[in-house]
Amino acid sequence: MGEIEGSYRVLQTPGTRLGAQFNAGISTLEPGQSLSTNVVVVGDGLTNPLDPRAFGQDLLSEVFLRGNLIESDYFGLEFQNMQLNWLWLEPTKLIVKQVRRPANSMFRLAVKFFPPDPGQLQEEFTRYLFSLQMKRDLMEGRLICTENTGALLASHLVQSEIGDYDAAADRDFLMNNKLLPYQEKVLEAIVDFHRKHLGQTPAESDFQILEIARKLEMYGVRFHPAADREGTKINLAVAHMGLQVFQGHTKINTFNWSKIRKLSFKRKRFLIKLHPEVHGPHQDTLEFMMGSRDQCKVFWKICVEYHSFFRLVDQPQPKPKTILFTRGSSFRYSGRTQKQLVEYVRENGAKRTPYQRCVFLSN
């Protein structure tokens, strides 16, 4: 009783077929858009029949295959639980064990791992999908920035959608499509920026969006509410370099992977064990309280995956199963590491095929 439920030692590294039982919809990264054969399609339209014996990887593989998504390991499928929280579909678990009401479920394709440099994304299609994620994050208020930066990002989004500046086209587009929560305040700034993008291709606009976004403190940040030992409310997040602690939207601490020895959770307590040289032998464990055991475990899993993806050279091997019982979580990251993914894309670059961008739909 009281034992650690999940533990992950941070290594110091360099860097069934789908049957016909129930339906699950798949949406793209684009808010308000349904699927087309030009993006990611499952089955022949909005829905795809899933066998109750299907694992998460079966659906992921189907989506990535139909979407011709080569750099697929940067992405995942999200679904909402009964509390309306977004969770990642786990590849190694049965879908029916994760989704309470699969017959009415909608899965959302989303960026799961955010690399620090968009130059690491080798496929134009991948950068396009990342730009759609930035668009969603802007509109949902997650990619926080100054109004001027927001207007600049929006202007590149306009350029990517309708091309070079045209007074009437800009006015109609911005009237019918909301890109920012505060769009009305910065309409003139968006238009002024858009005038300067003359001749910029959609692919160049995508790259500019990612270049601006990656320099923002909230790039790729997903908050997980918690409290420190004094009861102060904080937000935890994980990124390519390690764990981050926010108070409100201000980052107050970062624990690089090189400083972390082990990550674990015990009921609602999330524990970070640091190397002794960081805080000394008597203050080597940081403890945070989260809202529930489930929330704690979800964050712990995401940390395990982020470390594995960005820091490990090879795909981690799963724990051997014991016959009688297991002690703690056996969860491990099951995909390719970033290093493996980069090498794979380089070797298979000749197989790339053209893609067609989504037709923008009004919100």
C-alpha positions as CSV (number, residue, x, y, z in Angstrom):
1,M,0.0,0.0,0.0
2,G,1.3,3.4,-0.8
3,E,3.8,2.2,-3.4
4,I,4.8,4.1,-6.5
5,E,2.2,3.3,-9.3
6,G,4.3,4.4,-12.2
7,S,8.0,5.0,-12.5
8,Y,10.3,6.0,-15.4
9,R,14.0,6.3,-15.2
10,V,15.3,9.1,-17.4
11,L,18.3,7.7,-19.3
12,Q,21.1,10.2,-20.1
13,T,21.1,10.1,-23.9
14,P,22.3,12.3,-26.7
15,G,19.6,13.5,-27.9
16,T,-6.4,-6.6,-36.5
17,R,-7.6,-5.5,-39.1
18,L,-10.5,-3.1,-39.0
19,G,-13.9,-4.9,-39.2
20,A,-17.5,-3.5,-39.1
21,Q,-18.8,-3.1,-35.6
22,F,-19.1,0.5,-34.7
23,N,-18.3,3.9,-36.3
24,A,-15.8,6.6,-35.3
25,G,-15.5,9.9,-37.0
26,I,-12.1,11.5,-37.8
27,S,-11.6,15.2,-38.0
28,T,-8.6,17.0,-39.4
29,L,-6.5,19.7,-37.7
30,E,-8.7,22.3,-39.4
31,P,-11.4,23.7,-37.2
32,G,-14.9,23.4,-38.7
33,Q,-13.7,21.2,-41.5
34,S,-14.7,17.7,-42.4
35,L,-12.5,15.2,-44.1
36,S,-11.7,15.0,-47.7
37,T,-9.6,12.6,-49.7
38,N,-7.0,15.3,-49.9
39,V,-6.2,15.3,-46.2
40,V,-6.8,12.3,-43.9
41,V,-9.6,10.0,-44.7
42,V,-10.7,6.9,-42.9
43,G,-12.8,4.5,-44.9
44,D,-14.7,6.2,-47.8
45,G,-15.9,9.3,-45.9
46,L,-16.4,10.7,-42.4
47,T,-16.6,7.4,-40.6
48,N,-14.8,4.1,-40.5
49,P,-16.0,0.8,-39.1
50,L,-13.9,-0.5,-36.3
51,D,-13.6,-4.0,-35.0
52,P,-14.0,-4.2,-31.2
53,R,-10.7,-6.1,-31.2
54,A,-8.9,-3.2,-32.9
55,F,-6.1,-1.5,-31.1
56,G,-5.3,2.2,-31.2
57,Q,-2.5,1.5,-33.6
58,D,-4.9,0.0,-36.1
59,L,-6.8,3.2,-36.4
60,L,-3.6,5.3,-36.4
61,S,-2.1,3.2,-39.2
62,E,-5.3,3.5,-41.2
63,V,-5.4,7.3,-40.8
64,F,-1.7,7.8,-41.6
65,L,-1.9,5.5,-44.6
66,R,-4.9,7.1,-46.2
67,G,-3.5,10.6,-45.5
68,N,-0.1,9.7,-47.0
69,L,1.4,11.1,-43.9
70,I,5.1,10.1,-43.9
71,E,6.3,11.9,-40.8
72,S,3.4,10.4,-38.9
73,D,5.1,10.0,-35.5
74,Y,4.8,13.7,-34.8
75,F,1.0,13.2,-34.7
76,G,-1.7,11.4,-32.7
77,L,-5.4,11.0,-32.5
78,E,-7.3,12.8,-29.7
79,F,-10.7,12.0,-28.3
80,Q,-12.8,13.4,-25.4
81,N,-13.6,11.4,-22.3
82,M,-16.7,11.7,-20.3
83,Q,-15.3,14.8,-18.5
84,L,-14.8,16.4,-22.0
85,N,-11.0,16.3,-21.5
86,W,-8.9,15.5,-24.6
87,L,-6.9,12.3,-24.3
88,W,-4.5,10.7,-26.7
89,L,-5.5,7.4,-28.2
90,E,-3.0,4.8,-27.0
91,P,-1.6,2.6,-29.8
92,T,-1.1,-0.5,-27.7
93,K,-4.5,-0.6,-26.0
94,L,-7.8,-1.8,-27.4
95,I,-9.9,1.1,-28.6
96,V,-13.0,-0.1,-26.6
97,K,-10.9,-0.1,-23.4
98,Q,-10.1,3.6,-24.0
99,V,-13.3,5.1,-25.4
100,R,-16.5,4.9,-23.4
101,R,-18.9,5.3,-26.2
102,P,-17.1,4.4,-29.4
103,A,-20.3,4.5,-31.5
104,N,-20.5,8.3,-31.0
105,S,-16.8,9.1,-30.8
106,M,-15.0,11.7,-32.9
107,F,-11.2,11.4,-33.1
108,R,-9.1,14.5,-33.9
109,L,-5.8,14.4,-35.7
110,A,-3.4,16.7,-33.8
111,V,0.3,17.4,-33.4
112,K,1.6,15.4,-30.4
113,F,5.3,16.2,-30.5
114,F,6.5,19.8,-31.2
115,P,10.1,19.9,-32.4
116,P,12.1,23.1,-31.5
117,D,12.9,23.9,-35.1
118,P,10.4,23.5,-38.0
119,G,13.5,22.9,-40.2
120,Q,13.5,19.4,-38.7
121,L,10.2,18.8,-40.5
122,Q,11.3,17.4,-43.8
123,E,7.9,17.1,-45.6
124,E,6.0,20.1,-46.9
125,F,2.8,18.3,-46.0
126,T,3.9,17.9,-42.4
127,R,4.7,21.6,-42.1
128,Y,1.2,22.4,-43.6
129,L,-0.5,20.3,-40.9
130,F,1.7,21.9,-38.2
131,S,0.5,25.3,-39.5
132,L,-3.1,24.2,-39.1
133,Q,-2.3,23.2,-35.5
134,M,-0.8,26.7,-34.9
135,K,-4.0,28.2,-36.4
136,R,-6.2,26.1,-34.0
137,D,-4.0,27.0,-31.0
138,L,-4.2,30.7,-31.9
139,M,-8.0,30.6,-32.1
140,E,-8.4,28.6,-28.9
141,G,-6.1,31.0,-27.0
142,R,-3.4,28.4,-26.3
143,L,-0.7,30.1,-28.5
144,I,-0.5,33.2,-26.4
145,C,1.4,36.2,-27.9
146,T,1.2,39.9,-28.3
147,E,-1.6,41.3,-30.5
148,N,1.0,42.5,-33.1
149,T,2.5,38.9,-33.3
150,G,-1.0,37.5,-33.5
151,A,-1.8,39.8,-36.4
152,L,1.4,38.8,-38.2
153,L,0.6,35.1,-37.8
154,A,-2.9,35.7,-39.0
155,S,-1.6,37.6,-42.1
156,H,0.5,34.6,-43.1
157,L,-2.6,32.4,-42.6
158,V,-4.5,34.7,-44.9
159,Q,-1.7,34.6,-47.5
160,S,-1.7,30.8,-47.4
161,E,-5.4,30.6,-47.9
162,I,-6.2,33.3,-50.5
163,G,-2.8,34.3,-51.9
164,D,-1.6,37.9,-52.5
165,Y,-3.3,40.9,-51.0
166,D,-6.6,42.1,-52.6
167,A,-8.7,44.6,-50.7
168,A,-12.1,43.1,-51.4
169,A,-10.8,39.5,-51.0
170,D,-9.2,40.3,-47.6
171,R,-12.3,42.1,-46.3
172,D,-14.6,39.2,-47.3
173,F,-12.2,36.5,-45.9
174,L,-11.6,38.2,-42.6
175,M,-15.3,39.0,-42.2
176,N,-16.3,35.3,-42.7
177,N,-13.4,33.6,-41.0
178,K,-12.1,34.1,-37.4
179,L,-8.4,33.5,-36.9
180,L,-7.9,35.3,-33.6
181,P,-10.1,35.8,-30.5
182,Y,-9.4,39.5,-30.7
183,Q,-9.5,39.7,-34.5
184,E,-11.6,42.9,-34.7
185,K,-9.0,44.9,-32.8
186,V,-6.2,44.0,-35.2
187,L,-8.0,43.9,-38.6
188,E,-6.0,46.8,-40.0
189,A,-2.7,45.3,-38.8
190,I,-3.5,41.9,-40.4
191,V,-4.2,43.6,-43.7
192,D,-1.1,45.8,-43.5
193,F,1.1,42.7,-42.9
194,H,-0.7,40.8,-45.7
195,R,0.3,43.5,-48.2
196,K,4.0,42.7,-47.5
197,H,3.7,39.0,-48.4
198,L,3.4,39.5,-52.1
199,G,4.5,36.4,-54.1
200,Q,4.7,34.2,-51.0
201,T,3.6,30.7,-51.7
202,P,1.4,28.7,-49.4
203,A,4.3,26.5,-48.4
204,E,6.4,29.6,-47.6
205,S,3.6,30.9,-45.5
206,D,3.5,27.7,-43.5
207,F,7.2,27.9,-42.8
208,Q,6.9,31.5,-41.7
209,I,4.0,30.6,-39.3
210,L,6.2,27.9,-37.7
211,E,9.2,30.2,-37.6
212,I,7.3,32.8,-35.6
213,A,5.4,30.3,-33.5
214,R,8.5,28.3,-32.3
215,K,9.9,31.5,-30.7
216,L,6.9,32.0,-28.5
217,E,7.0,30.7,-25.0
218,M,3.6,29.0,-25.4
219,Y,4.6,27.1,-28.6
220,G,3.4,23.5,-28.2
221,V,2.6,24.0,-24.5
222,R,-0.3,22.0,-23.1
223,F,-1.2,22.8,-19.5
224,H,-1.8,20.2,-16.8
225,P,-3.1,21.9,-13.6
226,A,-1.4,21.0,-10.4
227,A,-0.3,22.5,-7.1
228,D,3.1,22.7,-5.3
229,R,3.8,21.6,-1.7
230,E,2.6,24.9,-0.4
231,G,-0.7,24.6,-2.3
232,T,0.1,27.2,-4.9
233,K,-1.7,26.6,-8.1
234,I,0.6,26.0,-11.0
235,N,0.6,24.4,-14.4
236,L,2.9,21.6,-15.5
237,A,3.9,21.1,-19.2
238,V,6.4,19.0,-21.1
239,A,8.5,20.0,-24.1
240,H,11.4,18.6,-26.1
241,M,13.9,19.9,-23.6
242,G,12.2,18.7,-20.4
243,L,9.5,19.7,-17.9
244,Q,8.2,23.2,-17.4
245,V,6.4,24.9,-14.6
246,F,4.1,27.8,-15.2
247,Q,2.3,30.2,-12.8
248,G,-0.6,31.5,-14.8
249,H,1.0,31.9,-18.3
250,T,4.4,32.8,-17.0
251,K,7.1,30.1,-17.0
252,I,8.8,30.0,-13.6
253,N,11.0,26.9,-14.0
254,T,12.4,24.4,-16.4
255,F,13.9,21.0,-15.5
256,N,15.9,19.8,-18.4
257,W,16.1,16.1,-19.1
258,S,19.7,16.1,-18.1
259,K,18.8,17.2,-14.6
260,I,16.1,14.6,-14.1
261,R,16.8,11.1,-12.8
262,K,13.4,9.6,-12.5
263,L,9.7,10.5,-13.1
264,S,7.0,8.8,-11.1
265,F,3.4,9.1,-9.8
266,K,1.7,7.9,-6.7
267,R,-2.0,8.4,-6.7
268,K,-2.4,12.2,-7.2
269,R,1.2,13.0,-6.5
270,F,3.6,13.6,-9.4
271,L,7.2,13.2,-8.4
272,I,10.4,14.4,-10.1
273,K,13.6,12.9,-8.8
274,L,16.6,15.1,-9.7
275,H,20.2,14.2,-9.8
276,P,21.9,15.1,-6.4
277,E,24.2,17.7,-7.9
278,V,21.1,19.8,-9.0
279,H,19.6,20.4,-5.5
280,G,21.7,18.4,-3.2
281,P,21.1,14.9,-1.7
282,H,18.4,16.2,0.8
283,Q,16.2,18.1,-1.7
284,D,16.4,15.8,-4.7
285,T,12.6,15.1,-5.1
286,L,10.0,17.6,-6.2
287,E,6.4,16.8,-5.5
288,F,3.3,18.2,-7.2
289,M,-0.4,17.4,-6.5
290,M,-2.8,17.0,-9.4
291,G,-6.6,16.9,-9.5
292,S,-6.9,13.1,-9.7
293,R,-4.9,9.9,-10.1
294,D,-6.1,9.7,-13.7
295,Q,-4.8,13.2,-14.5
296,C,-1.5,12.4,-12.8
297,K,-1.1,9.2,-14.8
298,V,-2.0,11.0,-18.1
299,F,0.7,13.6,-17.5
300,W,3.3,11.0,-16.5
301,K,2.6,9.0,-19.7
302,I,3.1,12.1,-21.9
303,C,6.4,12.8,-20.1
304,V,7.5,9.3,-20.8
305,E,6.6,9.7,-24.5
306,Y,8.2,13.1,-24.9
307,H,11.5,11.9,-23.4
308,S,11.5,8.7,-25.5
309,F,10.7,10.5,-28.7
310,F,13.2,13.4,-28.4
311,R,16.0,11.9,-26.4
312,L,16.3,8.2,-27.2
313,V,18.2,6.9,-30.2
314,D,16.2,3.7,-30.6
315,Q,12.6,2.7,-30.0
316,P,12.4,1.6,-26.3
317,Q,11.6,-2.1,-25.7
318,P,8.4,-3.0,-23.8
319,K,8.7,-4.5,-20.3
320,P,8.4,-8.3,-20.2
321,K,5.0,-9.3,-18.8
322,T,4.9,-11.2,-15.5
323,I,2.6,-14.1,-15.1
324,L,1.1,-13.5,-11.7
325,F,1.1,-9.7,-11.2
326,T,2.7,-6.5,-12.3
327,R,4.2,-3.9,-10.0
328,G,3.5,-0.4,-11.3
329,S,2.6,0.7,-14.8
330,S,4.2,-1.1,-17.7
331,F,3.5,1.8,-20.1
332,R,6.2,2.6,-22.6
333,Y,6.4,4.8,-25.7
334,S,5.7,2.5,-28.7
335,G,6.6,4.7,-31.8
336,R,9.7,5.6,-33.5
337,T,12.1,8.1,-32.0
338,Q,12.7,11.4,-33.7
339,K,16.1,10.2,-34.8
340,Q,14.6,7.1,-36.3
341,L,11.9,9.1,-38.0
342,V,14.4,11.5,-39.6
343,E,16.5,8.7,-40.9
344,Y,13.4,6.9,-42.3
345,V,12.1,10.0,-44.2
346,R,15.6,10.6,-45.7
347,E,15.7,7.0,-46.9
348,N,12.1,7.2,-48.3
349,G,12.1,10.7,-49.7
350,A,11.8,9.5,-53.3
351,K,8.3,8.0,-52.4
352,R,6.8,11.4,-51.6
353,T,3.7,12.3,-53.5
354,P,2.0,15.7,-54.1
355,Y,-0.9,16.7,-51.9
356,Q,-3.7,19.1,-52.2
357,R,-4.4,21.7,-49.5
358,C,-7.8,21.8,-47.8
359,V,-10.4,24.1,-49.2
360,F,-11.0,26.6,-46.4
361,L,-14.5,26.6,-44.9
362,S,-16.1,29.5,-43.1
363,N,-16.4,29.1,-39.4
